[in-house]
Amino acid sequence: MTSLLFFCGHAGTGKTTLAKKLLGPLMRASAQPFCLLDKDTLYGGYSAAAMAMLTGDPNDRDSPLFLEHLRDPEYRGLIDTARDNLQLGVSAIAVAPLSREVRERRLFDRAWLGIGEDITLRVVWVHTSDEVARQRIVARGDPNDAYKLANWDDYRQRRFVPNDDIRGELLMFNNTAPSGADHDALLERLIGDAGAPPVTLRPLPV
């Protein structure tokens, strides 16, 4: 059985680092081939070229223009690429913020994802405090984060912690200072309960 695993969370939470750390152990423990699909690696260069042409700022990832016209195609392309791999028998780890999709529970909607019940589906929400995230964003020095840092008080209002209605559907992982035991426990949740029944979606409020 192939697996589709999402590592989601806001900037600076360390979701890519966590996914890379678990990739090898996941393949060994599950005896499955996995591919790692990071949204920024897949689409960062393309979006930078598009934004440079449209606004003159290749690092703009927070303007209304980007959020309205390029955000969703990036995410759809990520999911489509993951599905192509699944159809070839290769499990996929997809790394991206996907905060809106988590909040709307779309990542648990197999019809929206275009996958069947034969795919093991897990969604990890990687989180840490706003201050730790900010320190990590500063340390990595990514030009795409310039707006976030310059407008931190405004940006942090877009960051959210999943509420109780959503948390029951997520694998929550505090990535502030995880131990080896924490990584092992997450690994077990990702592959150890693969036979668990699929999540039953509750209807979204109108």
Sine and cosine of phi, psi and omega as CSV:
sin_phi,cos_phi,sin_psi,cos_psi,sin_omega,cos_omega
0.00,0.00,0.77,-0.64,0.04,-1.00
-1.00,0.09,0.31,-0.95,-0.09,-1.00
-0.78,-0.63,0.60,-0.80,0.16,-0.99
-0.88,-0.47,0.92,-0.40,-0.05,-1.00
-0.89,-0.45,0.79,-0.61,0.07,-1.00
-0.97,-0.26,0.74,-0.67,0.16,-0.99
-0.93,-0.38,0.96,-0.27,-0.13,-0.99
-0.89,-0.45,0.31,-0.95,0.06,-1.00
0.47,-0.88,0.20,-0.98,-0.05,-1.00
-0.97,0.24,0.18,-0.98,0.00,-1.00
-0.85,0.52,0.64,-0.77,0.08,-1.00
1.00,0.09,0.05,1.00,-0.01,-1.00
-1.00,0.09,-0.22,0.97,0.06,-1.00
1.00,0.05,0.45,0.89,-0.07,-1.00
-0.92,0.38,-0.61,0.79,0.02,-1.00
-0.93,0.38,-0.70,0.72,0.04,-1.00
-0.86,0.50,-0.67,0.74,0.01,-1.00
-0.90,0.43,-0.71,0.71,0.00,-1.00
-0.88,0.48,-0.68,0.73,0.01,-1.00
-0.91,0.42,-0.60,0.80,0.00,-1.00
-0.91,0.42,-0.58,0.81,-0.07,-1.00
-1.00,0.00,-0.17,0.99,-0.10,-0.99
-0.86,0.51,-0.79,0.61,0.00,-1.00
-0.88,0.48,-0.78,0.63,0.05,-1.00
-0.85,0.53,-0.58,0.82,0.04,-1.00
-0.90,0.44,-0.70,0.71,-0.02,-1.00
-0.91,0.41,-0.64,0.77,0.00,-1.00
-0.93,0.36,-0.68,0.73,-0.08,-1.00
-0.96,0.29,-0.53,0.85,-0.07,-1.00
-0.99,-0.13,-0.23,0.97,-0.08,-1.00
0.85,0.53,0.54,0.84,0.02,-1.00
-0.88,-0.48,0.59,-0.81,0.19,-0.98
-0.96,0.27,0.67,-0.74,0.02,-1.00
-0.83,-0.56,0.55,-0.84,0.23,-0.97
-0.91,-0.42,0.53,-0.85,0.03,-1.00
-0.96,-0.27,0.86,-0.50,-0.04,-1.00
-0.89,-0.46,0.97,-0.26,0.02,-1.00
-0.98,-0.18,0.81,-0.59,-0.08,-1.00
-0.84,0.54,-0.67,0.74,-0.05,-1.00
-0.92,0.38,-0.58,0.82,0.04,-1.00
-0.93,0.37,-0.66,0.75,-0.03,-1.00
-0.93,0.36,-0.67,0.74,-0.20,-0.98
-0.84,-0.55,-0.03,1.00,-0.06,-1.00
-0.87,0.50,-0.72,0.70,-0.02,-1.00
-0.91,0.41,-0.66,0.75,0.01,-1.00
-0.90,0.44,-0.74,0.67,-0.03,-1.00
-0.91,0.42,-0.57,0.82,0.05,-1.00
-0.89,0.46,-0.68,0.74,0.02,-1.00
-0.91,0.42,-0.65,0.76,0.00,-1.00
-0.91,0.41,-0.69,0.72,-0.03,-1.00
-0.94,0.34,-0.55,0.83,0.06,-1.00
-0.89,0.46,-0.63,0.77,0.01,-1.00
-0.94,0.33,-0.61,0.79,-0.11,-0.99
-0.99,0.10,-0.62,0.79,-0.12,-0.99
-0.83,-0.56,-0.18,0.98,-0.07,-1.00
0.99,0.11,-0.03,1.00,-0.01,-1.00
-0.85,-0.53,0.98,-0.18,-0.04,-1.00
-0.93,0.38,-0.28,0.96,-0.06,-1.00
-0.99,-0.13,0.14,0.99,-0.05,-1.00
-0.98,0.20,0.94,-0.35,0.06,-1.00
-0.84,-0.54,0.18,0.98,-0.10,-0.99
-0.80,-0.59,0.03,1.00,-0.01,-1.00
-0.98,0.21,0.38,-0.92,0.08,-1.00
-0.83,0.56,-0.55,0.83,-0.01,-1.00
-0.89,0.45,-0.74,0.67,0.01,-1.00
-0.90,0.43,-0.73,0.68,-0.08,-1.00
-0.90,0.43,-0.52,0.85,-0.04,-1.00
-0.99,0.11,-0.58,0.81,-0.19,-0.98
-0.93,-0.37,-0.43,0.90,-0.09,-1.00
-0.91,-0.41,-0.43,0.90,-0.06,-1.00
-0.84,0.54,-0.84,0.54,-0.10,-1.00
-0.90,0.44,-0.66,0.75,0.07,-1.00
-0.88,0.48,-0.57,0.82,0.08,-1.00
-0.87,0.49,-0.74,0.67,-0.04,-1.00
-0.92,0.38,-0.63,0.77,0.02,-1.00
-0.91,0.42,-0.65,0.76,0.05,-1.00
-0.89,0.46,-0.62,0.78,0.05,-1.00
-0.87,0.49,-0.74,0.67,-0.03,-1.00
-0.93,0.37,-0.64,0.77,0.03,-1.00
-0.89,0.45,-0.64,0.77,0.03,-1.00
-0.91,0.41,-0.65,0.76,0.07,-1.00
-0.87,0.49,-0.68,0.73,-0.02,-1.00
-0.91,0.42,-0.61,0.79,0.06,-1.00
-0.86,0.51,-0.66,0.75,0.03,-1.00
-0.92,0.39,-0.66,0.75,0.02,-1.00
-0.86,0.51,-0.64,0.77,0.00,-1.00
-0.92,0.39,-0.35,0.94,0.06,-1.00
-1.00,-0.07,0.08,1.00,0.01,-1.00
1.00,0.10,0.29,0.96,0.01,-1.00
-0.94,-0.34,0.86,-0.52,0.04,-1.00
-0.93,0.35,0.40,-0.92,-0.11,-0.99
-0.74,-0.68,0.65,-0.76,0.21,-0.98
-0.94,-0.34,0.88,-0.47,0.01,-1.00
-0.96,-0.28,0.82,-0.58,-0.06,-1.00
-0.90,-0.43,0.86,-0.52,0.01,-1.00
-0.14,-0.99,0.37,-0.93,0.04,-1.00
-0.84,0.54,-0.81,0.59,0.07,-1.00
0.76,0.65,0.54,0.84,-0.07,-1.00
-0.90,0.43,-0.66,0.75,0.01,-1.00
-0.90,0.43,-0.66,0.76,-0.02,-1.00
-0.93,0.37,-0.54,0.84,0.09,-1.00
-0.93,0.37,-0.73,0.69,-0.04,-1.00
-0.88,0.48,-0.58,0.81,-0.01,-1.00
-1.00,-0.02,0.05,1.00,0.02,-1.00
0.88,0.47,0.38,0.92,-0.01,-1.00
-0.92,0.40,-0.49,0.87,-0.05,-1.00
-0.94,0.33,-0.14,0.99,0.10,-1.00
-0.97,-0.26,0.07,1.00,0.00,-1.00
-1.00,-0.08,0.99,-0.17,-0.09,-1.00
-0.90,0.45,-0.54,0.84,0.05,-1.00
-0.91,0.41,-0.67,0.74,0.02,-1.00
-0.91,0.42,-0.62,0.79,0.02,-1.00
-0.97,0.26,-0.41,0.91,-0.04,-1.00
0.98,0.20,0.55,0.84,0.00,-1.00
-0.82,-0.57,0.38,-0.92,-0.01,-1.00
-1.00,-0.09,0.01,-1.00,-0.01,-1.00
-0.94,0.34,-0.22,0.98,-0.01,-1.00
-0.98,0.20,-0.13,0.99,0.00,-1.00
-1.00,-0.07,0.79,-0.62,0.13,-0.99
-0.96,0.28,0.83,-0.56,-0.10,-1.00
-0.88,-0.48,0.82,-0.57,0.05,-1.00
-0.69,-0.72,0.61,-0.79,0.04,-1.00
-0.80,-0.60,0.88,-0.48,0.01,-1.00
-0.98,-0.20,0.78,-0.62,0.13,-0.99
-0.98,-0.21,0.94,-0.35,-0.04,-1.00
-1.00,-0.05,0.79,-0.62,-0.10,-1.00
-0.61,-0.79,0.34,-0.94,0.12,-0.99
-0.36,-0.93,0.04,-1.00,-0.01,-1.00
-0.95,0.31,0.38,-0.93,0.03,-1.00
-0.86,0.52,-0.62,0.78,-0.05,-1.00
-0.93,0.36,-0.68,0.73,0.05,-1.00
-0.89,0.45,-0.67,0.74,0.03,-1.00
-0.87,0.50,-0.69,0.73,0.00,-1.00
-0.89,0.46,-0.68,0.73,0.03,-1.00
-0.86,0.50,-0.65,0.76,0.01,-1.00
-0.93,0.36,-0.61,0.79,0.03,-1.00
-0.90,0.44,-0.68,0.73,0.04,-1.00
-0.88,0.47,-0.70,0.71,-0.09,-1.00
-0.91,0.42,-0.57,0.82,-0.07,-1.00
-0.98,0.18,-0.35,0.94,0.13,-0.99
0.88,0.47,0.58,0.81,0.01,-1.00
-0.99,0.15,0.83,-0.56,0.00,-1.00
-0.85,0.53,-0.45,0.90,0.01,-1.00
-0.90,0.43,-0.29,0.96,-0.03,-1.00
-1.00,-0.04,0.04,1.00,-0.11,-0.99
-0.85,0.53,-0.70,0.71,-0.01,-1.00
-0.89,0.45,-0.69,0.73,-0.03,-1.00
-0.84,0.54,-0.72,0.69,-0.04,-1.00
-0.94,0.33,-0.61,0.80,-0.01,-1.00
-0.95,0.30,-0.39,0.92,-0.04,-1.00
-0.79,-0.62,0.72,0.69,-0.16,-0.99
-0.86,0.51,-0.69,0.73,-0.03,-1.00
-0.88,0.47,-0.62,0.78,0.06,-1.00
-0.95,0.31,-0.69,0.72,-0.04,-1.00
-0.89,0.45,-0.64,0.77,-0.07,-1.00
-0.91,0.42,-0.32,0.95,0.06,-1.00
-0.93,0.36,-0.37,0.93,0.05,-1.00
-0.99,0.13,-0.27,0.96,0.03,-1.00
-0.98,0.20,0.63,-0.77,-0.01,-1.00
-0.62,-0.79,0.37,-0.93,0.11,-0.99
-0.96,-0.28,0.82,-0.57,-0.01,-1.00
-0.81,0.59,0.72,-0.70,-0.01,-1.00
-0.99,0.17,0.03,-1.00,-0.10,-0.99
-0.87,0.49,-0.53,0.84,0.00,-1.00
-0.90,0.43,-0.51,0.86,-0.03,-1.00
-1.00,-0.08,-0.56,0.83,-0.12,-0.99
-0.85,0.53,-0.56,0.83,-0.02,-1.00
-0.89,0.45,-0.31,0.95,-0.02,-1.00
-0.99,-0.16,-0.08,1.00,-0.07,-1.00
-0.93,-0.38,0.43,-0.90,0.23,-0.97
-1.00,-0.09,0.98,-0.21,-0.05,-1.00
-0.98,0.18,0.73,-0.68,0.00,-1.00
-0.71,-0.71,0.90,-0.43,0.06,-1.00
-0.99,0.15,0.93,-0.37,-0.11,-0.99
-0.97,-0.22,0.45,0.89,0.00,-1.00
-0.94,0.35,-0.80,0.60,0.03,-1.00
-0.48,-0.88,0.91,0.42,-0.10,-1.00
-0.94,0.35,0.54,-0.84,0.06,-1.00
-1.00,-0.08,0.14,-0.99,0.09,-1.00
-0.86,0.51,-0.59,0.81,0.03,-1.00
-0.91,0.42,-0.59,0.81,0.04,-1.00
-0.90,0.43,-0.68,0.74,0.04,-1.00
-0.90,0.44,-0.66,0.75,0.01,-1.00
-0.90,0.44,-0.64,0.77,-0.01,-1.00
-0.91,0.41,-0.65,0.76,0.04,-1.00
-0.91,0.41,-0.67,0.74,0.03,-1.00
-0.85,0.53,-0.68,0.74,0.01,-1.00
-0.89,0.45,-0.63,0.77,0.02,-1.00
-0.93,0.37,-0.53,0.85,-0.04,-1.00
-0.96,0.29,-0.56,0.83,-0.07,-1.00
-0.84,-0.55,-0.35,0.94,-0.12,-0.99
-0.97,0.25,-0.40,0.92,-0.02,-1.00
-0.91,-0.41,0.58,0.81,-0.04,-1.00
-0.88,0.47,-0.34,0.94,0.01,-1.00
-1.00,0.00,0.08,1.00,-0.01,-1.00
-0.92,0.39,0.47,-0.88,0.00,-1.00
-0.91,0.41,0.47,-0.88,-0.02,-1.00
-0.91,0.41,0.42,-0.91,0.02,-1.00
-0.91,0.42,0.69,-0.72,0.10,-0.99
-1.00,-0.04,0.89,-0.46,-0.06,-1.00
-0.96,0.27,0.68,-0.73,0.15,-0.99
-1.00,-0.03,0.52,-0.85,-0.01,-1.00
-0.92,0.40,0.58,-0.82,0.05,-1.00
-0.96,0.29,0.55,-0.84,0.07,-1.00
-0.90,0.44,0.56,-0.83,0.00,-1.00
-0.97,0.24,0.00,0.00,0.00,0.00
